[in-house]
Amino acid sequence: MNSNRTKKIVFSALMASLTAAATMIIHIPSPFSGYIHLGDGLVLLSGILLGPVAGAAAGGIGSMMADLLSGYAFYAPATLIIKGLAAFSAGYLYKHLRTLPFLTSGAVCSAIVTGGYFAFELAVYGWAAAASNVPFNLVQNLFSLISAGVLLPVLLRVREIREFSNSL
């Protein structure tokens, strides 16, 4: 196994673990079934730092593990898909946009998360329940964008992370 592939696997596992931890540490329940957390900031960073495919795996698996370990197992399959798609989109857009890549990829990531959970909850619980969680998802997304926006420049100062991210 070559060195770069090993680094990517290890970094992906680290990001999945950090995503799960960030989701579980600050854990504020919302009125219906979800909760506000900072893990989406790590989902966004996973896509940006690992690229679309590995970022999707890390963000989706880390978020799903947080659901499984926090008593939200019912949400775990939806979380895997929603957060994976969000990280994939963020990673793809960040690598291919020339203007405002962080803000655009972060906004798209947030829209996918909010829209994905709205669609899931609409199908499972109905209109009122799905709509009641949208404001809480938007607050969560705001804090996640802020945390990712603060962490990204700090992480990119680390030579190994910067070189790895630029090599994708």
KEKE-3310 file (N, C-alpha, C; in steps of 0.2 Angstrom, whole numbers, plus 5000, padded with zeros to 4 digits):
npx = (5004:5003:5011:5003:4990:4988:4989:4978:4968:4970:4968:4955:4948:4951:4944:4931:4930:4932:4921:4910:4913:4912:4899:4893:4897:4893:4877:4862:4845:4832:4815:4807:4813:4827:4843:4854:4870:4889:4894:4892:4900:4912:4909:4908:4921:4927:4924:4930:4944:4947:4942:4929:4925:4931:4929:4915:4913:4919:4912:4899:4899:4905:4895:4884:4888:4888:4874:4870:4877:4871:4858:4849:4846:4836:4837:4850:4852:4847:4855:4868:4867:4862:4872:4883:4881:4881:4894:4901:4896:4901:4915:4917:4913:4921:4934:4932:4927:4931:4928:4923:4924:4923:4912:4902:4902:4900:4887:4879:4881:4875:4862:4859:4859:4849:4838:4838:4835:4823:4815:4816:4810:4797:4792:4792:4786:4777:4770:4770:4779:4791:4793:4794:4807:4815:4820:4829:4838:4844:4850:4859:4867:4872:4881:4889:4895:4902:4911:4918:4923:4932:4941:4946:4956:4966:4969:4974:4986:4994:5007:5007:4993:4989:4997:4993:4979:4980:4985:4975)
npy = (4994:5011:5026:5038:5033:5026:5037:5044:5035:5034:5048:5050:5041:5047:5060:5055:5050:5062:5069:5062:5063:5078:5079:5073:5079:5092:5094:5098:5095:5096:5102:5091:5077:5078:5085:5099:5102:5103:5095:5095:5105:5098:5088:5096:5101:5088:5085:5096:5094:5081:5078:5074:5060:5052:5062:5061:5048:5049:5060:5055:5042:5045:5054:5046:5036:5044:5046:5032:5029:5039:5036:5038:5029:5027:5037:5035:5028:5038:5049:5044:5045:5058:5066:5061:5065:5078:5081:5076:5085:5097:5095:5093:5105:5115:5111:5115:5127:5144:5157:5162:5149:5142:5148:5146:5131:5128:5134:5126:5113:5115:5117:5105:5097:5102:5102:5088:5082:5088:5082:5068:5068:5074:5063:5053:5059:5069:5085:5096:5092:5090:5103:5110:5107:5114:5127:5125:5116:5126:5135:5126:5123:5136:5138:5127:5131:5143:5137:5128:5137:5144:5134:5129:5138:5137:5123:5121:5128:5118:5109:5095:5093:5103:5099:5087:5089:5098:5089:5081)
npz = (5000:4996:5002:5002:5000:5012:5021:5017:5021:5035:5038:5034:5043:5055:5053:5052:5065:5073:5068:5073:5087:5088:5085:5096:5108:5110:5112:5109:5111:5099:5097:5091:5086:5083:5085:5090:5085:5083:5073:5059:5055:5054:5045:5033:5033:5031:5018:5011:5015:5012:5000:4988:4988:4998:5008:5009:5013:5026:5033:5032:5038:5051:5056:5056:5065:5077:5078:5080:5092:5101:5103:5092:5082:5073:5064:5058:5045:5036:5040:5036:5022:5019:5026:5019:5006:5008:5012:5000:4990:4995:4995:4982:4976:4983:4978:4964:4962:4959:4964:4980:4987:4999:5006:4996:4995:5008:5010:5001:5007:5019:5015:5009:5020:5028:5019:5017:5029:5031:5021:5024:5037:5034:5026:5036:5048:5045:5039:5049:5059:5052:5047:5059:5064:5055:5058:5069:5062:5054:5063:5068:5057:5055:5066:5063:5051:5055:5064:5056:5047:5055:5059:5047:5041:5051:5051:5039:5040:5045:5039:5034:5033:5024:5013:5010:5007:4996:4987:4982)
capx = (5000:5008:5011:4998:4984:4988:4988:4971:4963:4970:4965:4948:4946:4952:4939:4925:4930:4931:4914:4906:4914:4909:4891:4890:4899:4888:4871:4856:4840:4827:4809:4804:4818:4834:4847:4859:4877:4894:4897:4891:4906:4917:4906:4910:4929:4929:4923:4935:4951:4948:4940:4922:4923:4933:4925:4908:4913:4921:4906:4893:4900:4905:4888:4879:4890:4885:4867:4870:4879:4867:4851:4845:4847:4831:4840:4856:4853:4846:4861:4873:4865:4862:4879:4888:4880:4883:4902:4903:4895:4905:4921:4917:4912:4927:4939:4931:4925:4936:4925:4920:4923:4921:4905:4897:4902:4896:4880:4876:4881:4870:4855:4858:4857:4842:4833:4838:4831:4816:4812:4815:4805:4791:4790:4791:4782:4772:4772:4771:4785:4796:4793:4796:4814:4819:4824:4834:4843:4847:4854:4865:4871:4876:4886:4894:4899:4906:4916:4922:4927:4937:4945:4949:4963:4970:4971:4978:4993:4998:5010:5005:4986:4989:5000:4988:4973:4982:4987:4969)
capy = (5000:5017:5030:5043:5030:5025:5043:5045:5030:5036:5054:5049:5038:5053:5064:5052:5050:5069:5071:5058:5067:5084:5078:5070:5082:5098:5090:5101:5092:5101:5100:5084:5071:5079:5089:5104:5100:5106:5089:5097:5108:5093:5085:5101:5100:5082:5086:5100:5092:5074:5078:5072:5053:5051:5066:5059:5042:5051:5064:5051:5037:5049:5057:5040:5033:5048:5044:5026:5030:5043:5034:5040:5024:5027:5042:5033:5027:5044:5053:5042:5047:5065:5069:5059:5069:5085:5082:5075:5091:5102:5094:5094:5113:5118:5110:5117:5134:5149:5162:5160:5142:5140:5150:5142:5124:5128:5135:5120:5108:5116:5116:5098:5094:5105:5099:5081:5080:5090:5077:5062:5069:5074:5056:5049:5062:5073:5092:5100:5090:5092:5111:5113:5106:5118:5133:5122:5114:5132:5137:5121:5125:5143:5137:5123:5135:5147:5132:5126:5143:5146:5128:5128:5141:5134:5116:5122:5130:5112:5107:5089:5093:5107:5096:5081:5092:5100:5083:5078)
capz = (5000:4995:5008:5001:5001:5019:5024:5016:5025:5042:5039:5034:5049:5060:5052:5054:5073:5075:5066:5078:5093:5088:5085:5102:5114:5111:5110:5112:5108:5096:5099:5089:5086:5081:5090:5087:5086:5078:5069:5052:5053:5053:5039:5028:5033:5028:5011:5009:5016:5010:4993:4988:4989:5005:5013:5010:5018:5033:5035:5032:5043:5057:5058:5057:5071:5082:5079:5083:5099:5105:5104:5087:5077:5068:5059:5056:5038:5033:5041:5032:5015:5019:5027:5014:5000:5009:5011:4993:4987:4998:4993:4975:4975:4985:4973:4957:4962:4959:4968:4986:4987:5006:5007:4992:4997:5015:5009:4998:5012:5024:5011:5008:5027:5030:5015:5017:5035:5030:5017:5028:5043:5030:5024:5042:5053:5042:5038:5055:5063:5048:5047:5066:5065:5050:5061:5073:5058:5051:5068:5068:5051:5056:5070:5059:5046:5059:5067:5050:5044:5060:5059:5041:5040:5056:5049:5033:5042:5047:5033:5032:5031:5018:5007:5008:5004:4989:4982:4979)
cpx = (5005:5006:5005:4991:4983:4986:4980:4966:4964:4967:4957:4945:4946:4946:4932:4924:4928:4924:4909:4907:4911:4901:4889:4892:4895:4882:4865:4850:4835:4820:4806:4809:4825:4838:4852:4866:4882:4897:4897:4897:4912:4915:4909:4918:4931:4929:4929:4942:4952:4946:4933:4921:4925:4930:4918:4908:4914:4915:4900:4893:4901:4899:4883:4881:4888:4878:4866:4872:4875:4860:4846:4846:4842:4834:4846:4857:4852:4852:4866:4873:4866:4869:4884:4887:4882:4891:4904:4902:4900:4912:4922:4917:4918:4933:4938:4929:4931:4934:4921:4919:4921:4914:4900:4896:4898:4889:4876:4876:4876:4863:4854:4856:4850:4837:4832:4834:4824:4812:4811:4810:4798:4788:4788:4785:4776:4775:4774:4777:4791:4798:4796:4804:4818:4823:4830:4840:4847:4852:4860:4869:4875:4882:4891:4898:4904:4912:4921:4926:4932:4943:4949:4956:4968:4973:4975:4985:4997:5001:5007:4997:4986:4992:4996:4982:4975:4984:4981:4967)
cpy = (5006:5022:5035:5039:5028:5031:5045:5041:5033:5043:5054:5046:5043:5058:5061:5052:5057:5071:5068:5062:5074:5084:5077:5075:5088:5095:5093:5098:5097:5098:5093:5078:5073:5083:5094:5102:5103:5101:5091:5101:5104:5089:5090:5101:5094:5082:5090:5097:5085:5073:5074:5065:5051:5055:5064:5053:5044:5055:5059:5046:5040:5051:5051:5036:5037:5046:5037:5026:5034:5042:5036:5036:5024:5032:5040:5032:5034:5049:5051:5045:5055:5068:5067:5063:5076:5086:5081:5082:5097:5101:5095:5102:5116:5117:5113:5124:5139:5155:5160:5153:5139:5142:5146:5135:5123:5129:5129:5114:5109:5115:5109:5095:5096:5102:5091:5079:5082:5084:5071:5063:5070:5067:5052:5052:5066:5081:5096:5098:5091:5099:5113:5112:5111:5123:5130:5119:5120:5135:5132:5122:5131:5141:5132:5127:5140:5142:5130:5132:5145:5140:5128:5131:5138:5127:5117:5125:5124:5109:5100:5089:5097:5103:5090:5084:5095:5095:5080:5081)
cpz = (5000:5001:5008:5002:5009:5023:5023:5020:5032:5043:5039:5040:5055:5059:5054:5062:5076:5074:5072:5085:5094:5088:5092:5108:5115:5108:5113:5108:5105:5098:5097:5090:5085:5087:5087:5090:5082:5073:5061:5050:5051:5046:5033:5028:5030:5021:5008:5009:5013:5003:4994:4990:4996:5010:5014:5014:5025:5036:5037:5038:5050:5060:5060:5064:5077:5083:5082:5091:5104:5105:5098:5081:5071:5062:5056:5048:5034:5034:5037:5025:5015:5020:5022:5008:5001:5009:5004:4990:4989:4995:4986:4973:4977:4981:4966:4957:4962:4964:4974:4987:4994:5007:5003:4994:5004:5014:5006:5003:5017:5021:5010:5015:5029:5026:5015:5023:5035:5026:5021:5034:5040:5029:5031:5047:5051:5042:5044:5059:5059:5048:5054:5067:5060:5054:5065:5068:5055:5056:5069:5063:5052:5060:5067:5054:5049:5061:5061:5047:5049:5060:5053:5040:5045:5054:5043:5034:5044:5040:5030:5029:5024:5012:5005:5005:4997:4985:4979:4973)
residu = (MET:ASN:SER:ASN:ARG:THR:LYS:LYS:ILE:VAL:PHE:SER:ALA:LEU:MET:ALA:SER:LEU:THR:ALA:ALA:ALA:THR:MET:ILE:ILE:HIS:ILE:PRO:SER:PRO:PHE:SER:GLY:TYR:ILE:HIS:LEU:GLY:ASP:GLY:LEU:VAL:LEU:LEU:SER:GLY:ILE:LEU:LEU:GLY:PRO:VAL:ALA:GLY:ALA:ALA:ALA:GLY:GLY:ILE:GLY:SER:MET:MET:ALA:ASP:LEU:LEU:SER:GLY:TYR:ALA:PHE:TYR:ALA:PRO:ALA:THR:LEU:ILE:ILE:LYS:GLY:LEU:ALA:ALA:PHE:SER:ALA:GLY:TYR:LEU:TYR:LYS:HIS:LEU:ARG:THR:LEU:PRO:PHE:LEU:THR:SER:GLY:ALA:VAL:CYS:SER:ALA:ILE:VAL:THR:GLY:GLY:TYR:PHE:ALA:PHE:GLU:LEU:ALA:VAL:TYR:GLY:TRP:ALA:ALA:ALA:ALA:SER:ASN:VAL:PRO:PHE:ASN:LEU:VAL:GLN:ASN:LEU:PHE:SER:LEU:ILE:SER:ALA:GLY:VAL:LEU:LEU:PRO:VAL:LEU:LEU:ARG:VAL:ARG:GLU:ILE:ARG:GLU:PHE:SER:ASN:SER:LEU)
# end
